[in-house]
Amino acid sequence: MFERSRAPQLLVDGREGTIVAANPAAVAFHGLPAAALVGQPFSRFVVASDASEPLDLRGLEPGQGRRFE
């Protein structure tokens, strides 16, 4: 489902806040190869709803994240 989705999706390591995988739609959306996205901080590609504080996913435990469908 991840690979076939037309929606850009990034898998993020919740402890480190880095991208661990990008589907083809995300690669096309960002205009970068998957290898260039992997390892980058997720916060580099998104804007927090409150721009006064950076988005920090470190320390997020399994089950505490949000799932968007």
C-alpha positions in Angstrom: 0.0 0.0 0.0 2.8 2.4 0.9 4.6 1.9 -2.5 1.4 2.0 -4.5 -0.2 5.0 -2.9 -0.6 8.2 -5.0 -0.3 10.3 -1.8 3.2 11.3 -0.8 4.2 9.4 2.3 7.3 9.5 4.4 8.1 6.9 7.1 9.8 8.6 10.0 11.8 7.2 12.9 9.9 8.6 15.9 13.0 8.5 18.1 15.4 10.3 15.8 12.9 12.3 13.8 14.6 11.2 10.5 13.0 9.9 7.3 13.6 6.2 6.9 11.6 5.6 3.7 9.8 7.6 1.0 7.2 6.2 -1.4 7.4 7.1 -5.2 4.7 9.8 -4.8 6.8 11.5 -2.1 9.9 11.3 -4.4 8.0 12.9 -7.2 6.5 15.5 -4.9 9.8 16.6 -3.4 11.7 16.3 -6.6 14.5 14.3 -4.9 15.6 10.7 -5.2 14.6 8.5 -2.2 18.2 8.2 -1.2 18.3 12.0 -0.8 15.2 12.0 1.5 16.3 9.1 3.7 18.2 10.2 6.7 17.0 13.8 6.5 15.2 15.4 9.4 11.5 15.2 8.9 11.1 18.7 10.2 13.0 19.9 7.1 10.1 19.0 4.9 7.1 20.0 7.0 6.0 23.1 8.8 4.6 22.8 12.3 1.2 24.2 12.9 2.8 26.6 15.4 5.8 27.8 13.5 7.2 29.4 16.7 8.3 25.9 17.9 10.0 23.3 15.7 8.4 20.0 15.1 10.0 17.4 17.4 9.2 13.7 17.0 12.0 12.4 19.2 10.9 10.4 22.1 7.5 9.6 20.6 6.6 6.1 21.7 4.8 3.5 19.6 1.1 4.2 19.6 1.5 7.9 20.5 1.8 9.1 16.9 -1.0 10.2 14.6 -2.1 8.2 11.6 -3.7 10.0 8.7 -5.7 8.1 6.1 
